[in-house]
Amino acid sequence: MQSFKAEEWAKVREAGKMPFLLRHGFLGRGLPLGVITAIAISAYRGNPFPEAFQTLSFYGLVAFCVAVFTTSGAIAANANWVVHERRHAAGGE
């Protein structure tokens, strides 16, 4: 979990919660881990590379993996948001 100081958090909070979730949930976790996991699963299955990247089943696997990791990333990013809201609302550092 990334920790923000009070002045950093003020800037992040000003930008809004949705951009925070997008940046940390989707771009920071969902997209990269989803693609890497789909490639790893495809390699484990013994699919030939790079031909496997051109199949419909691979794109379906990528979509599924990105959805799973984006969901878990959004949950973690939301928890991070709540922790920082509580920490900085209480005046803590």
URTA-V743571 format. One record per backbone hydrogen bond with DSSP energy under -1.0 kcal/mol. CO is the residue of the C=O (numbers start at 0). NH is the residue of the N-H. If there is no record, write none. Layout:
co=CO nh=NH
co=CO nh=NH
This chain:
co=4 nh=8
co=5 nh=9
co=6 nh=10
co=7 nh=11
co=8 nh=12
co=9 nh=13
co=10 nh=14
co=11 nh=15
co=15 nh=19
co=16 nh=20
co=17 nh=21
co=18 nh=22
co=19 nh=23
co=20 nh=24
co=20 nh=25
co=21 nh=26
co=22 nh=27
co=24 nh=29
co=25 nh=30
co=28 nh=32
co=29 nh=33
co=30 nh=34
co=31 nh=35
co=32 nh=36
co=33 nh=37
co=34 nh=38
co=35 nh=39
co=36 nh=40
co=37 nh=41
co=38 nh=42
co=39 nh=43
co=40 nh=44
co=41 nh=46
co=42 nh=45
co=47 nh=51
co=49 nh=52
co=50 nh=53
co=51 nh=54
co=54 nh=58
co=55 nh=59
co=56 nh=60
co=57 nh=61
co=58 nh=62
co=59 nh=63
co=60 nh=64
co=61 nh=65
co=62 nh=66
co=63 nh=67
co=64 nh=68
co=65 nh=69
co=66 nh=70
co=67 nh=71
co=68 nh=72
co=69 nh=73
co=70 nh=74
co=71 nh=75
co=72 nh=76
co=73 nh=77
co=74 nh=78
co=75 nh=79
co=76 nh=80
co=77 nh=81
co=78 nh=82
co=79 nh=83
co=80 nh=84
co=81 nh=85
co=82 nh=86
co=83 nh=87
co=84 nh=88
co=85 nh=89
co=86 nh=91
